[in-house]
Amino acid sequence: MSNPWGLEATAFEGRTDEFYWLWIVATTTYGVGDVVTTVALLYFEASVGEANALVRVATETFGLGGLVGVKLAVFFLCLGLHVFAIRDTDDPVVVYAPPAVLAVVGAFTTAFNLRLLFG
């Protein structure tokens, strides 16, 4: 049975559901939750500014497209690291780290943004 990554058999063969769910959680928290709450704060709450310097400069320079661009760049960097790790290691920490870190960062920033928005 071939896997969706087109890779040779590794220690993670047959565990693709775990990868999919990790990326779904990372996309939901980091890609959707953080972006939506950041946009809500920046455009609807005048007293709050962006704390991340890179995102602040990108948003000031390119608007919403800058925010989305930075988020997509980080997301695809992590996805690339994930695919590279699957190909070159059998260490589950290295393989699971990119989506797990994105999910944790996304959950934290979404919760923090919601607290600022409704607190």
C-alpha positions, 0 to 999 in steps of 0.5 A, a space after each residue: 500500500 502506498 502512502 500519500 507522501 510517496 515515501 518508502 516504508 518508514 517506522 511511521 508507515 500506516 500512521 497517516 491518520 495521526 499526521 492528518 489529524 495533527 495538521 488539521 489541528 494545527 491548521 484550525 488553531 494556527 491557520 484559522 483561529 489565530 488569523 481570524 482573532 488577529 484580524 478581529 483585534 487589529 481591525 475592530 479593537 483600536 486599543 490593541 496593536 500587534 505584538 509580533 514585530 514581523 507580523 506588525 510590519 507585514 500588516 502595516 506594509 501589505 495589510 491583511 495580505 501581509 498577515 496571511 502571507 507571514 502565516 502561510 510562510 510559517 505554515 509551509 516551512 513547518 510542513 516542509 520540515 515535517 516532510 523532510 523529517 519523515 524521509 530522514 528519521 524514525 524519531 517521532 519527536 522530530 516528525 511530530 514537532 512541526 505540527 504540534 508546535 504550530 497547534 500549541 502556538 495557534 491555540 495559545 495565541 487564539 486564546 490570548 487574542 480572544 481574551 483581549 477581544 472579549 476581556 
